[in-house]
Amino acid sequence: MYCLQWLLPVLLIPKPLNPALWFSHSMFMGFYLLSFLLERKPCTICALVFLAALFLICYSCWGNCFLYHCSDSPLPESAHDPAVVGT
């Protein structure tokens, strides 16, 4: 379970508020996970635990899934603030 210390913090990284950055964020996270899996080669149990946690977070649509944005979950209130989005 030593390899989970590098995988679990990935689930805690928040998505950017600006919807234009969601694609870049998901690509970065995807490439990070792919490079981690190829370089470190985590054990099967750690990989399954991480994939199960990722599936549960994305399936529940809590809004922290970096793979896609759930259509049911609204944007945060600060996403409409021009000072945050930077028009």
MMTF fields as JSON, N, C-alpha, C and O atoms, coordinates in Angstrom:
{
  "mmtfVersion": "1.0.0",
  "mmtfProducer": "UNKNOWN",
  "numBonds": 347,
  "numAtoms": 348,
  "numGroups": 87,
  "numChains": 1,
  "numModels": 1,
  "chainsPerModel": [1],
  "groupsPerChain": [87],
  "chainIdList": ["A"],
  "bondAtomList": [4, 2, 8, 6, 12, 10, 16, 14, 20, 18, 24, 22, 28, 26, 32, 30, 36, 34, 40, 38, 44, 42, 48, 46, 52, 50, 56, 54, 60, 58, 64, 62, 68, 66, 72, 70, 76, 74, 80, 78, 84, 82, 88, 86, 92, 90, 96, 94, 100, 98, 104, 102, 108, 106, 112, 110, 116, 114, 120, 118, 124, 122, 128, 126, 132, 130, 136, 134, 140, 138, 144, 142, 148, 146, 152, 150, 156, 154, 160, 158, 164, 162, 168, 166, 172, 170, 176, 174, 180, 178, 184, 182, 188, 186, 192, 190, 196, 194, 200, 198, 204, 202, 208, 206, 212, 210, 216, 214, 220, 218, 224, 222, 228, 226, 232, 230, 236, 234, 240, 238, 244, 242, 248, 246, 252, 250, 256, 254, 260, 258, 264, 262, 268, 266, 272, 270, 276, 274, 280, 278, 284, 282, 288, 286, 292, 290, 296, 294, 300, 298, 304, 302, 308, 306, 312, 310, 316, 314, 320, 318, 324, 322, 328, 326, 332, 330, 336, 334, 340, 338, 344, 342],
  "bondOrderList": [1, 1, 1, 1, 1, 1, 1, 1, 1, 1, 1, 1, 1, 1, 1, 1, 1, 1, 1, 1, 1, 1, 1, 1, 1, 1, 1, 1, 1, 1, 1, 1, 1, 1, 1, 1, 1, 1, 1, 1, 1, 1, 1, 1, 1, 1, 1, 1, 1, 1, 1, 1, 1, 1, 1, 1, 1, 1, 1, 1, 1, 1, 1, 1, 1, 1, 1, 1, 1, 1, 1, 1, 1, 1, 1, 1, 1, 1, 1, 1, 1, 1, 1, 1, 1, 1],
  "groupList": [{"groupName": "MET", "atomNameList": ["N", "CA", "C", "O"], "elementList": ["N", "C", "C", "O"], "formalChargeList": [0, 0, 0, 0], "bondAtomList": [1, 0, 2, 1, 3, 2], "bondOrderList": [1, 1, 2], "singleLetterCode": "M", "chemCompType": "L-PEPTIDE LINKING"}, {"groupName": "TYR", "atomNameList": ["N", "CA", "C", "O"], "elementList": ["N", "C", "C", "O"], "formalChargeList": [0, 0, 0, 0], "bondAtomList": [1, 0, 2, 1, 3, 2], "bondOrderList": [1, 1, 2], "singleLetterCode": "Y", "chemCompType": "L-PEPTIDE LINKING"}, {"groupName": "CYS", "atomNameList": ["N", "CA", "C", "O"], "elementList": ["N", "C", "C", "O"], "formalChargeList": [0, 0, 0, 0], "bondAtomList": [1, 0, 2, 1, 3, 2], "bondOrderList": [1, 1, 2], "singleLetterCode": "C", "chemCompType": "L-PEPTIDE LINKING"}, {"groupName": "LEU", "atomNameList": ["N", "CA", "C", "O"], "elementList": ["N", "C", "C", "O"], "formalChargeList": [0, 0, 0, 0], "bondAtomList": [1, 0, 2, 1, 3, 2], "bondOrderList": [1, 1, 2], "singleLetterCode": "L", "chemCompType": "L-PEPTIDE LINKING"}, {"groupName": "GLN", "atomNameList": ["N", "CA", "C", "O"], "elementList": ["N", "C", "C", "O"], "formalChargeList": [0, 0, 0, 0], "bondAtomList": [1, 0, 2, 1, 3, 2], "bondOrderList": [1, 1, 2], "singleLetterCode": "Q", "chemCompType": "L-PEPTIDE LINKING"}, {"groupName": "TRP", "atomNameList": ["N", "CA", "C", "O"], "elementList": ["N", "C", "C", "O"], "formalChargeList": [0, 0, 0, 0], "bondAtomList": [1, 0, 2, 1, 3, 2], "bondOrderList": [1, 1, 2], "singleLetterCode": "W", "chemCompType": "L-PEPTIDE LINKING"}, {"groupName": "PRO", "atomNameList": ["N", "CA", "C", "O"], "elementList": ["N", "C", "C", "O"], "formalChargeList": [0, 0, 0, 0], "bondAtomList": [1, 0, 2, 1, 3, 2], "bondOrderList": [1, 1, 2], "singleLetterCode": "P", "chemCompType": "L-PEPTIDE LINKING"}, {"groupName": "VAL", "atomNameList": ["N", "CA", "C", "O"], "elementList": ["N", "C", "C", "O"], "formalChargeList": [0, 0, 0, 0], "bondAtomList": [1, 0, 2, 1, 3, 2], "bondOrderList": [1, 1, 2], "singleLetterCode": "V", "chemCompType": "L-PEPTIDE LINKING"}, {"groupName": "ILE", "atomNameList": ["N", "CA", "C", "O"], "elementList": ["N", "C", "C", "O"], "formalChargeList": [0, 0, 0, 0], "bondAtomList": [1, 0, 2, 1, 3, 2], "bondOrderList": [1, 1, 2], "singleLetterCode": "I", "chemCompType": "L-PEPTIDE LINKING"}, {"groupName": "LYS", "atomNameList": ["N", "CA", "C", "O"], "elementList": ["N", "C", "C", "O"], "formalChargeList": [0, 0, 0, 0], "bondAtomList": [1, 0, 2, 1, 3, 2], "bondOrderList": [1, 1, 2], "singleLetterCode": "K", "chemCompType": "L-PEPTIDE LINKING"}, {"groupName": "ASN", "atomNameList": ["N", "CA", "C", "O"], "elementList": ["N", "C", "C", "O"], "formalChargeList": [0, 0, 0, 0], "bondAtomList": [1, 0, 2, 1, 3, 2], "bondOrderList": [1, 1, 2], "singleLetterCode": "N", "chemCompType": "L-PEPTIDE LINKING"}, {"groupName": "ALA", "atomNameList": ["N", "CA", "C", "O"], "elementList": ["N", "C", "C", "O"], "formalChargeList": [0, 0, 0, 0], "bondAtomList": [1, 0, 2, 1, 3, 2], "bondOrderList": [1, 1, 2], "singleLetterCode": "A", "chemCompType": "L-PEPTIDE LINKING"}, {"groupName": "PHE", "atomNameList": ["N", "CA", "C", "O"], "elementList": ["N", "C", "C", "O"], "formalChargeList": [0, 0, 0, 0], "bondAtomList": [1, 0, 2, 1, 3, 2], "bondOrderList": [1, 1, 2], "singleLetterCode": "F", "chemCompType": "L-PEPTIDE LINKING"}, {"groupName": "SER", "atomNameList": ["N", "CA", "C", "O"], "elementList": ["N", "C", "C", "O"], "formalChargeList": [0, 0, 0, 0], "bondAtomList": [1, 0, 2, 1, 3, 2], "bondOrderList": [1, 1, 2], "singleLetterCode": "S", "chemCompType": "L-PEPTIDE LINKING"}, {"groupName": "HIS", "atomNameList": ["N", "CA", "C", "O"], "elementList": ["N", "C", "C", "O"], "formalChargeList": [0, 0, 0, 0], "bondAtomList": [1, 0, 2, 1, 3, 2], "bondOrderList": [1, 1, 2], "singleLetterCode": "H", "chemCompType": "L-PEPTIDE LINKING"}, {"groupName": "GLY", "atomNameList": ["N", "CA", "C", "O"], "elementList": ["N", "C", "C", "O"], "formalChargeList": [0, 0, 0, 0], "bondAtomList": [1, 0, 2, 1, 3, 2], "bondOrderList": [1, 1, 2], "singleLetterCode": "G", "chemCompType": "PEPTIDE LINKING"}, {"groupName": "GLU", "atomNameList": ["N", "CA", "C", "O"], "elementList": ["N", "C", "C", "O"], "formalChargeList": [0, 0, 0, 0], "bondAtomList": [1, 0, 2, 1, 3, 2], "bondOrderList": [1, 1, 2], "singleLetterCode": "E", "chemCompType": "L-PEPTIDE LINKING"}, {"groupName": "ARG", "atomNameList": ["N", "CA", "C", "O"], "elementList": ["N", "C", "C", "O"], "formalChargeList": [0, 0, 0, 0], "bondAtomList": [1, 0, 2, 1, 3, 2], "bondOrderList": [1, 1, 2], "singleLetterCode": "R", "chemCompType": "L-PEPTIDE LINKING"}, {"groupName": "THR", "atomNameList": ["N", "CA", "C", "O"], "elementList": ["N", "C", "C", "O"], "formalChargeList": [0, 0, 0, 0], "bondAtomList": [1, 0, 2, 1, 3, 2], "bondOrderList": [1, 1, 2], "singleLetterCode": "T", "chemCompType": "L-PEPTIDE LINKING"}, {"groupName": "ASP", "atomNameList": ["N", "CA", "C", "O"], "elementList": ["N", "C", "C", "O"], "formalChargeList": [0, 0, 0, 0], "bondAtomList": [1, 0, 2, 1, 3, 2], "bondOrderList": [1, 1, 2], "singleLetterCode": "D", "chemCompType": "L-PEPTIDE LINKING"}],
  "groupTypeList": [0, 1, 2, 3, 4, 5, 3, 3, 6, 7, 3, 3, 8, 6, 9, 6, 3, 10, 6, 11, 3, 5, 12, 13, 14, 13, 0, 12, 0, 15, 12, 1, 3, 3, 13, 12, 3, 3, 16, 17, 9, 6, 2, 18, 8, 2, 11, 3, 7, 12, 3, 11, 11, 3, 12, 3, 8, 2, 1, 13, 2, 5, 15, 10, 2, 12, 3, 1, 14, 2, 13, 19, 13, 6, 3, 6, 16, 13, 11, 14, 19, 6, 11, 7, 7, 15, 18],
  "groupIdList": [1, 2, 3, 4, 5, 6, 7, 8, 9, 10, 11, 12, 13, 14, 15, 16, 17, 18, 19, 20, 21, 22, 23, 24, 25, 26, 27, 28, 29, 30, 31, 32, 33, 34, 35, 36, 37, 38, 39, 40, 41, 42, 43, 44, 45, 46, 47, 48, 49, 50, 51, 52, 53, 54, 55, 56, 57, 58, 59, 60, 61, 62, 63, 64, 65, 66, 67, 68, 69, 70, 71, 72, 73, 74, 75, 76, 77, 78, 79, 80, 81, 82, 83, 84, 85, 86, 87],
  "secStructList": [7, 6, 6, 2, 2, 2, 2, 2, 2, 2, 2, 2, 1, 7, 7, 7, 1, 1, 4, 4, 4, 2, 2, 2, 2, 2, 2, 2, 2, 2, 2, 2, 2, 2, 2, 2, 2, 2, 2, 2, 7, 7, 7, 2, 2, 2, 2, 2, 2, 2, 2, 2, 2, 2, 2, 2, 2, 2, 2, 2, 6, 7, 1, 7, 7, 1, 1, 7, 7, 7, 1, 1, 1, 7, 7, 7, 4, 4, 4, 4, 7, 2, 2, 2, 2, 6, 7],
  "xCoordList": [0.812, 0.0, 0.862, 0.339, 2.168, 3.07, 2.809, 2.97, 2.409, 2.221, 0.972, 0.835, 0.057, -1.139, -0.843, -1.65, 0.287, 0.602, 0.849, 0.79, 1.122, 1.306, 0.038, -0.077, -0.912, -2.13, -3.293, -4.039, -3.463, -4.622, -4.652, -5.744, -3.523, -3.608, -4.123, -4.604, -4.036, -4.56, -6.065, -6.61, -6.739, -8.188, -8.572, -9.718, -7.643, -7.938, -7.657, -8.024, -7.023, -6.728, -8.034, -8.706, -8.404, -9.691, -9.645, -8.588, -10.81, -10.92, -10.85, -11.28, -10.318, -10.299, -11.72, -12.617, -11.9, -13.213, -13.557, -14.726, -12.56, -12.798, -13.082, -12.225, -14.273, -14.6, -13.681, -13.57, -13.027, -12.109, -10.866, -10.187, -10.564, -9.362, -9.627, -8.691, -10.877, -11.195, -10.524, -10.049, -10.475, -9.848, -8.349, -7.802, -7.687, -6.249, -5.984, -5.02, -6.84, -6.68, -6.86, -6.081, -7.876, -8.104, -6.981, -6.599, -6.444, -5.315, -4.078, -3.376, -3.804, -2.659, -2.8, -1.852, -3.989, -4.188, -4.107, -3.565, -4.636, -4.556, -3.121, -2.723, -2.338, -0.94, -0.125, 0.799, -0.471, 0.214, -0.045, 0.883, -1.299, -1.625, -0.994, -0.49, -1.02, -0.403, 1.098, 1.646, 1.766, 3.213, 3.525, 4.523, 2.676, 2.895, 2.764, 3.59, 1.726, 1.52, 2.633, 3.012, 3.157, 4.236, 5.577, 6.37, 5.835, 7.133, 7.209, 8.162, 6.228, 6.286, 5.743, 6.115, 4.867, 4.246, 3.702, 4.25, 2.61, 2.057, 1.498, 1.191, 1.375, 0.843, -0.622, -1.268, -1.123, -2.475, -3.514, -4.506, -3.291, -4.247, -4.332, -5.428, -3.192, -3.207, -3.898, -4.666, -3.637, -4.27, -5.781, -6.543, -6.215, -7.65, -8.331, -9.447, -7.671, -8.238, -8.37, -9.39, -7.343, -7.408, -8.49, -9.247, -8.576, -9.597, -11.002, -11.927, -11.169, -12.473, -12.835, -13.979, -11.871, -12.133, -12.438, -13.335, -11.706, -11.956, -13.336, -14.046, -13.719, -15.032, -16.137, -17.125, -15.981, -17.014, -17.16, -18.275, -16.046, -16.112, -16.764, -17.597, -16.403, -16.982, -18.432, -19.242, -18.769, -20.134, -21.096, -22.261, -20.615, -21.484, -21.702, -22.605, -20.896, -21.001, -20.892, -21.704, -19.923, -19.696, -19.045, -18.98, -18.569, -17.962, -16.456, -15.849, -15.827, -14.373, -13.785, -12.585, -14.589, -14.078, -13.348, -13.925, -12.089, -11.32, -11.488, -10.926, -12.241, -12.415, -13.463, -13.288, -14.544, -15.613, -16.434, -16.311, -17.277, -18.162, -19.558, -20.102, -20.132, -21.475, -22.482, -22.405, -23.411, -24.392, -25.385, -25.982, -25.574, -26.517, -25.965, -26.73, -24.649, -24.075, -23.862, -23.263, -24.346, -24.191, -22.767, -21.994, -22.444, -21.147, -21.114, -22.158, -19.939, -19.86, -20.229, -20.099, -20.686, -21.09, -19.931, -20.131, -18.722, -17.571, -17.153, -16.316, -17.714, -17.372, -17.963, -17.488, -18.983, -19.601, -19.028, -19.435, -18.108, -17.489, -16.414, -15.466, -16.501, -15.489, -14.099, -13.114, -13.997, -12.675, -11.976, -10.751, -12.722, -12.128, -11.877, -10.807, -12.86, -12.755, -11.775, -11.067, -11.722, -10.786, -11.249, -10.67, -12.289, -12.829, -11.888, -12.144],
  "yCoordList": [-1.189, 0.0, 1.262, 2.371, 1.1, 2.248, 3.114, 4.332, 2.502, 3.256, 4.123, 5.009, 3.891, 4.722, 6.143, 7.045, 6.354, 7.696, 8.652, 9.867, 8.142, 8.99, 9.076, 9.955, 8.181, 8.181, 8.9, 9.61, 8.74, 9.316, 10.844, 11.405, 11.557, 13.023, 13.52, 14.65, 12.716, 13.114, 13.321, 14.174, 12.562, 12.702, 13.981, 14.422, 14.578, 15.763, 17.062, 18.128, 17.012, 18.218, 18.745, 18.03, 19.976, 20.486, 20.838, 21.129, 20.801, 21.236, 22.751, 23.417, 23.311, 24.773, 25.33, 24.658, 26.55, 27.18, 27.586, 27.583, 27.929, 28.351, 27.123, 26.246, 27.039, 25.866, 25.686, 24.579, 26.742, 26.625, 25.825, 25.304, 25.723, 25.002, 23.55, 22.821, 23.111, 21.739, 20.724, 19.694, 20.99, 20.041, 19.935, 18.833, 21.076, 21.05, 20.324, 19.569, 20.556, 19.899, 18.389, 17.618, 17.967, 16.523, 15.869, 14.735, 16.562, 16.009, 15.886, 14.877, 16.907, 16.85, 15.701, 14.948, 15.567, 14.501, 13.127, 12.187, 13.01, 11.736, 11.361, 10.208, 12.339, 12.056, 11.78, 10.966, 12.463, 12.182, 10.745, 10.032, 10.321, 8.958, 7.921, 6.898, 8.184, 7.251, 7.142, 6.04, 8.28, 8.228, 7.578, 6.87, 7.815, 7.171, 5.659, 4.913, 5.21, 3.772, 3.111, 1.975, 3.806, 3.228, 3.254, 2.323, 4.315, 4.435, 3.655, 2.905, 3.818, 3.216, 1.798, 1.026, 1.452, 0.126, -0.284, -1.176, 0.375, 0.051, -1.367, -1.954, -1.892, -3.244, -3.27, -2.227, -4.441, -4.607, -4.116, -3.496, -4.389, -3.979, -2.461, -1.905, -1.787, -0.324, 0.258, 1.212, -0.3, 0.19, -0.027, 0.844, -1.167, -1.426, -0.529, -0.062, -0.286, 0.61, 2.019, 2.678, 2.481, 3.818, 3.91, 4.881, 2.922, 2.95, 2.87, 3.49, 2.119, 2.056, 3.409, 3.85, 4.066, 5.392, 6.405, 7.233, 6.347, 7.245, 7.0, 7.95, 5.742, 5.41, 5.919, 6.476, 5.735, 6.178, 7.695, 8.208, 8.413, 9.872, 10.359, 11.265, 9.774, 10.208, 9.755, 10.467, 8.598, 8.093, 8.889, 9.061, 9.376, 10.113, 11.557, 12.222, 12.058, 13.44, 14.475, 15.398, 14.335, 15.331, 16.586, 17.602, 16.535, 17.703, 17.716, 18.664, 16.717, 16.685, 15.673, 15.402, 15.115, 14.168, 14.939, 15.833, 14.606, 15.344, 14.794, 15.353, 13.721, 13.144, 13.875, 14.058, 14.296, 14.994, 15.788, 15.608, 16.675, 17.466, 16.873, 16.718, 16.546, 15.979, 17.04, 18.192, 16.644, 17.613, 18.003, 19.077, 17.172, 17.475, 18.464, 19.191, 18.502, 19.378, 20.772, 20.916, 21.795, 23.158, 23.654, 23.09, 24.705, 25.336, 26.017, 26.433, 26.139, 26.87, 28.34, 28.868, 28.987, 30.394, 31.278, 32.25, 30.958, 31.785, 31.616, 32.379, 30.633, 30.464, 31.577, 31.824, 32.249, 33.336, 34.698, 35.72, 34.722, 35.97, 36.38, 35.617, 37.543, 37.941, 38.088, 37.941, 38.375, 38.507, 37.162, 37.105, 36.078, 34.742, 34.19, 33.645, 34.33, 33.752, 34.536, 33.953, 35.814, 36.627, 36.856, 36.327, 37.642, 37.918, 38.748, 39.102],
  "zCoordList": [0.0, 0.0, 0.0, 0.112, -0.124, -0.158, -1.382, -1.322, -2.49, -3.728, -3.712, -4.555, -2.775, -2.7, -2.225, -2.45, -1.58, -1.109, -2.273, -2.083, -3.458, -4.641, -5.478, -6.333, -5.247, -6.05, -5.377, -6.051, -4.089, -3.409, -3.413, -3.516, -3.306, -3.398, -4.741, -4.826, -5.785, -7.092, -7.008, -7.71, -6.169, -6.022, -5.284, -5.377, -4.56, -3.771, -4.51, -4.017, -5.665, -6.428, -7.008, -7.751, -6.684, -7.169, -8.655, -9.215, -9.264, -10.647, -10.699, -9.757, -11.775, -11.878, -12.019, -12.526, -11.566, -11.647, -13.074, -13.461, -13.839, -15.212, -16.073, -16.185, -16.688, -17.503, -18.707, -19.234, -19.147, -20.284, -19.919, -20.804, -18.66, -18.224, -17.873, -17.543, -17.936, -17.549, -18.461, -17.984, -19.761, -20.682, -20.395, -20.353, -20.198, -19.893, -18.581, -18.463, -17.607, -16.303, -16.436, -15.875, -17.171, -17.31, -18.115, -17.822, -19.123, -19.873, -18.991, -19.047, -18.175, -17.274, -16.288, -16.063, -15.699, -14.723, -15.386, -14.804, -16.585, -17.304, -17.634, -17.465, -18.107, -18.417, -17.155, -17.173, -16.055, -14.796, -14.361, -13.979, -14.416, -14.003, -14.924, -14.461, -16.223, -17.168, -16.932, -16.912, -16.752, -16.508, -15.165, -15.033, -14.169, -12.87, -12.991, -12.464, -13.684, -13.823, -14.63, -14.345, -15.629, -16.43, -15.706, -15.838, -14.941, -14.29, -12.986, -12.773, -12.117, -10.782, -10.721, -9.837, -11.655, -11.699, -10.33, -9.682, -9.888, -8.569, -8.534, -9.571, -7.353, -7.202, -7.636, -7.733, -7.888, -8.404, -7.399, -7.782, -6.133, -5.11, -5.041, -4.952, -5.082, -5.038, -6.258, -6.138, -7.422, -8.641, -8.592, -9.011, -8.089, -7.99, -6.963, -7.192, -5.835, -4.818, -5.386, -5.185, -6.095, -6.681, -7.748, -7.774, -8.623, -9.67, -9.079, -9.602, -8.003, -7.342, -6.729, -6.834, -6.092, -5.52, -6.615, -6.459, -7.714, -8.841, -9.438, -9.768, -9.578, -10.12, -9.207, -9.684, -7.897, -6.965, -6.943, -6.858, -7.018, -7.038, -8.317, -8.277, -9.455, -10.728, -10.864, -11.456, -10.335, -10.438, -9.569, -9.927, -8.428, -7.514, -7.96, -7.451, -8.898, -9.419, -8.302, -8.235, -7.447, -6.409, -6.962, -6.27, -8.18, -8.797, -8.755, -9.253, -8.189, -8.127, -9.098, -9.046, -9.971, -10.953, -12.035, -12.653, -12.272, -13.258, -14.666, -15.608, -14.836, -16.168, -16.983, -18.187, -16.355, -17.054, -16.058, -14.846, -16.584, -15.742, -15.831, -16.925, -14.703, -14.68, -15.106, -14.68, -15.939, -16.425, -15.335, -15.411, -14.34, -13.263, -12.253, -11.62, -12.092, -11.081, -11.661, -12.727, -10.969, -11.477, -11.278, -10.503, -11.984, -11.791, -10.43, -9.928, -9.823, -8.563, -8.776, -9.88, -7.715, -7.819, -8.244, -8.973, -7.799, -8.145, -9.602, -10.083, -10.322, -11.73, -12.575, -13.684, -12.079, -12.821, -12.431, -12.985, -11.503, -11.061, -12.046, -12.235, -12.689, -13.677, -13.099, -13.823, -11.81, -11.2, -11.131, -11.227, -10.967, -10.886, -12.273, -12.545, -13.156, -14.484, -15.334, -16.155, -15.157, -15.915, -17.34, -18.289, -17.478, -18.808, -19.542, -20.693]
}
